[in-house]
């Protein structure tokens, strides 16, 4: 697998503040001649989306509506089948 470039490539910076960045790269920053660099709560090496960060279709409002209509339809069909028997 190819090594990915850093998310930030900085050169000749006075004051850099990196907070809460997420990258799939192996490194967050490559800095040259940077006087002050602060990095707080950053993550590297993330593969795409995490399972707990991904929004599934059934967690959205429309997903819940569609899922409710689907289950309601199944219940109506089941009730009609029981009543006709």
ROSE-4610 file (N, C-alpha, C; in Angstrom, 1 decimal, always signed):
// ROSE-4610
residu = [X/X/X/X/X/X/X/X/X/X/X/X/X/X/X/X/X/X/X/X/X/X/X/X/X/X/X/X/X/X/X/X/X/X/X/X/X/X/X/X/X/X/X/X/X/X/X/X/X/X/X/X/X/X/X/X/X/X/X/X/X/X/X/X/X/X/X/X/X/X/X/X/X/X/X/X/X/X/X/X/X/X/X/X/X/X/X/X/X/X/X/X/X/X/X/X/X/X/X/X/X/X/X/X/X/X/X/X/X/X/X/X/X/X/X/X/X/X/X/X/X/X/X/X/X/X/X/X/X/X/X/X/X/X/X/X/X/X/X/X/X/X/X/X/X/X/X/X/X/X/X/X/X/X/X/X/X/X/X/X/X/X/X/X/X/X/X/X/X/X/X/X/X/X/X/X/X/X/X/X/X/X/X/X/X/X/X/X/X/X/X/X/X/X/X/X/X/X/X/X/X/X/X/X/X/X/X/X/X/X/X/X/X/X/X/X/X/X/X/X/X/X/X/X/X/X/X/X/X/X/X/X/X/X/X/X/X/X/X/X/X/X/X/X/X/X/X/X/X/X/X/X/X/X/X]
num = [1/1/1/2/2/2/3/3/3/4/4/4/5/5/5/6/6/6/7/7/7/8/8/8/9/9/9/10/10/10/11/11/11/12/12/12/13/13/13/14/14/14/15/15/15/16/16/16/17/17/17/18/18/18/19/19/19/20/20/20/21/21/21/22/22/22/23/23/23/24/24/24/25/25/25/26/26/26/27/27/27/28/28/28/29/29/29/30/30/30/31/31/31/32/32/32/33/33/33/34/34/34/35/35/35/36/36/36/37/37/37/38/38/38/39/39/39/40/40/40/41/41/41/42/42/42/43/43/43/44/44/44/45/45/45/46/46/46/47/47/47/48/48/48/49/49/49/50/50/50/51/51/51/52/52/52/53/53/53/54/54/54/55/55/55/56/56/56/57/57/57/58/58/58/59/59/59/60/60/60/61/61/61/62/62/62/63/63/63/64/64/64/65/65/65/66/66/66/67/67/67/68/68/68/69/69/69/70/70/70/71/71/71/72/72/72/73/73/73/74/74/74/75/75/75/76/76/76/77/77/77/78/78/78/79/79/79/80/80/80/81/81/81/82/82/82/83/83/83/84/84/84/85/85/85]
x = [+0.8/+0.0/+0.9/+0.6/+1.3/+1.1/+2.2/+2.1/+1.5/+0.5/-0.3/+0.4/+0.3/+0.9/+0.2/+0.9/+0.3/-0.9/-1.8/-3.0/-2.6/-1.6/-1.1/+0.4/+0.8/+2.2/+2.5/+3.1/+3.3/+4.8/+5.0/+6.4/+6.4/+7.3/+7.5/+6.3/+5.7/+4.5/+4.9/+4.2/+4.5/+3.8/+2.5/+1.7/+0.6/+0.7/-0.3/-1.0/-2.3/-3.2/-4.1/-3.8/-4.6/-5.5/-6.8/-7.7/-8.7/-8.9/-9.9/-10.0/-8.8/-8.8/-8.7/-9.3/-9.3/-8.8/-7.8/-7.3/-7.0/-7.1/-6.7/-5.2/-4.5/-3.1/-2.4/-1.1/-0.3/+0.2/+0.3/+0.7/-0.2/-0.3/-1.2/-0.5/+0.7/+1.4/+2.8/+3.3/+4.7/+5.0/+5.9/+6.2/+7.7/+8.0/+9.3/+9.3/+10.3/+10.5/+9.2/+8.6/+7.4/+7.7/+7.4/+7.9/+7.0/+5.7/+4.9/+3.8/+3.7/+2.7/+2.0/+0.7/-0.1/-1.1/-1.2/-2.1/-2.9/-4.2/-5.0/-6.1/-6.3/-7.3/-7.4/-6.3/-6.3/-6.1/-6.6/-6.5/-6.0/-5.0/-4.5/-4.7/-4.6/-4.8/-6.2/-7.2/-8.6/-9.0/-9.6/-10.0/-11.4/-11.6/-13.0/-13.8/-15.0/-15.8/-15.8/-15.9/-16.0/-17.4/-17.6/-19.0/-19.9/-19.3/-20.1/-20.3/-19.5/-19.7/-20.6/-20.7/-21.5/-23.0/-23.7/-25.1/-25.8/-26.5/-27.2/-28.5/-29.1/-30.4/-31.5/-31.4/-32.5/-32.4/-31.3/-31.1/-31.6/-31.9/-32.3/-33.8/-34.4/-35.8/-36.6/-36.2/-36.9/-36.7/-35.6/-35.4/-36.4/-36.6/-37.6/-39.0/-39.3/-40.7/-40.9/-39.9/-40.1/-40.1/-39.3/-39.3/-40.7/-41.2/-42.5/-43.6/-43.6/-44.6/-44.5/-43.3/-43.1/-43.6/-43.3/-43.8/-45.3/-45.8/-47.3/-48.0/-47.4/-48.0/-48.0/-46.9/-46.9/-48.0/-48.2/-49.2/-50.6/-50.8/-52.2/-52.4/-51.5/-51.6/-51.9/-51.1/-51.3/-52.7/-53.2/-54.5/-55.6/-55.4/-56.4/-56.4/-55.3/-55.2/-55.9/-55.7/-56.3/-57.8/-58.3/-59.7/-60.4/-59.7/-60.4/-60.4/-59.6/-59.5/-60.6]
y = [-1.2/+0.0/+1.2/+2.2/+3.4/+4.2/+4.9/+5.8/+7.1/+7.5/+8.7/+9.9/+11.0/+12.3/+12.8/+13.6/+14.2/+15.1/+15.3/+16.1/+17.6/+18.0/+19.4/+19.4/+20.2/+20.4/+21.9/+22.2/+23.6/+24.0/+25.2/+25.7/+27.2/+27.5/+28.9/+29.5/+28.9/+29.4/+29.9/+30.9/+31.5/+30.7/+30.5/+29.9/+29.0/+27.7/+26.8/+26.1/+26.0/+25.3/+24.3/+23.0/+22.0/+21.3/+21.3/+20.7/+19.8/+18.6/+17.7/+17.4/+17.1/+16.7/+15.2/+14.6/+13.2/+13.0/+12.1/+11.8/+10.4/+9.9/+8.5/+8.4/+9.5/+9.5/+9.0/+8.6/+8.0/+9.1/+10.3/+11.4/+12.6/+13.5/+14.6/+15.8/+16.1/+17.3/+17.1/+17.8/+17.9/+19.4/+19.7/+21.2/+21.5/+22.6/+23.1/+24.5/+24.9/+26.3/+26.8/+26.0/+26.4/+26.7/+27.9/+28.4/+27.7/+27.7/+27.1/+26.2/+25.0/+24.1/+23.4/+23.5/+22.9/+22.0/+20.7/+19.7/+19.1/+19.2/+18.7/+17.8/+16.6/+15.6/+15.4/+15.0/+14.7/+13.2/+12.6/+11.2/+11.0/+10.0/+9.6/+8.1/+7.7/+6.3/+5.8/+6.7/+6.3/+5.8/+4.6/+4.0/+4.4/+5.4/+5.8/+6.2/+5.7/+6.1/+5.0/+5.4/+4.4/+3.9/+2.7/+2.2/+3.0/+3.6/+4.4/+5.8/+6.2/+7.6/+7.6/+6.4/+6.4/+6.5/+7.2/+7.4/+6.4/+5.4/+4.4/+4.9/+4.3/+4.8/+4.7/+3.7/+3.5/+4.5/+5.2/+6.2/+7.6/+7.8/+9.1/+9.1/+10.3/+10.5/+9.8/+10.0/+9.3/+7.8/+7.3/+5.9/+5.3/+6.1/+5.6/+5.6/+6.7/+6.7/+5.5/+5.3/+4.2/+2.9/+2.7/+1.4/+1.3/+2.3/+2.3/+1.9/+2.5/+2.2/+0.8/+0.3/-1.1/-2.1/-1.9/-2.7/-2.6/-1.4/-1.2/-1.9/-1.9/-2.6/-4.1/-4.6/-6.1/-6.4/-5.6/-5.9/-5.8/-4.9/-4.8/-6.0/-6.4/-7.6/-8.8/-9.0/-10.1/-10.1/-8.9/-8.8/-9.2/-8.7/-9.1/-10.5/-11.2/-12.6/-13.4/-12.9/-13.6/-13.5/-12.2/-12.0/-12.7/-12.9/-13.6/-15.1/-15.6/-17.1/-17.6]
z = [+0.0/+0.0/+0.0/-0.8/-0.9/+0.4/+0.8/+1.9/+1.5/+2.2/+1.9/+2.4/+1.7/+2.1/+3.3/+4.1/+5.3/+4.9/+5.8/+5.6/+5.4/+6.2/+6.1/+5.8/+4.9/+4.5/+4.7/+5.8/+6.2/+6.1/+5.7/+5.6/+5.9/+6.8/+7.3/+7.9/+8.9/+9.5/+10.9/+11.4/+12.7/+13.8/+13.7/+14.8/+14.1/+14.4/+13.8/+15.0/+14.9/+15.9/+15.1/+15.3/+14.7/+15.7/+15.6/+16.6/+15.9/+16.4/+16.1/+14.5/+14.0/+12.5/+12.5/+11.4/+11.2/+9.8/+9.6/+8.2/+8.1/+6.8/+6.5/+6.2/+6.2/+6.0/+7.2/+7.0/+8.1/+9.1/+8.6/+9.4/+9.2/+10.2/+10.2/+9.5/+9.9/+9.4/+9.1/+8.1/+7.7/+7.8/+8.7/+8.9/+8.8/+8.1/+8.0/+8.5/+9.3/+9.7/+10.4/+11.2/+11.9/+13.3/+13.8/+15.1/+16.2/+16.1/+17.1/+16.5/+16.9/+16.4/+17.5/+17.6/+18.6/+17.9/+18.4/+17.8/+18.9/+18.9/+20.0/+19.4/+20.0/+19.6/+18.1/+17.5/+16.1/+15.9/+14.8/+14.5/+13.1/+13.0/+11.7/+11.5/+10.2/+9.9/+9.9/+9.8/+9.8/+8.4/+8.4/+7.1/+6.8/+5.9/+5.5/+6.6/+6.8/+7.9/+9.0/+10.2/+11.3/+11.3/+11.9/+12.0/+12.8/+13.9/+14.8/+14.3/+13.4/+12.8/+11.6/+11.0/+9.7/+10.0/+9.2/+9.4/+8.5/+9.2/+8.5/+8.0/+7.0/+6.4/+7.5/+8.4/+9.3/+10.5/+10.6/+11.7/+11.2/+10.0/+9.5/+9.6/+9.6/+9.7/+8.6/+7.4/+6.3/+6.3/+6.8/+7.0/+8.0/+9.1/+10.1/+9.6/+8.8/+8.2/+7.3/+6.4/+5.4/+6.2/+7.2/+7.9/+8.7/+9.2/+9.9/+8.9/+7.7/+6.7/+6.2/+6.1/+5.7/+6.7/+8.0/+9.1/+9.2/+9.1/+9.1/+8.0/+6.8/+5.7/+5.9/+6.5/+6.8/+7.8/+8.8/+9.8/+9.2/+8.3/+7.7/+6.8/+6.1/+5.2/+6.1/+7.2/+8.1/+8.7/+9.1/+9.7/+8.7/+7.4/+6.4/+6.1/+6.1/+5.9/+7.0/+8.2/+9.4/+9.4/+9.0/+9.0/+7.9/+6.7/+5.6/+5.8/+6.7/+6.9/+7.8]
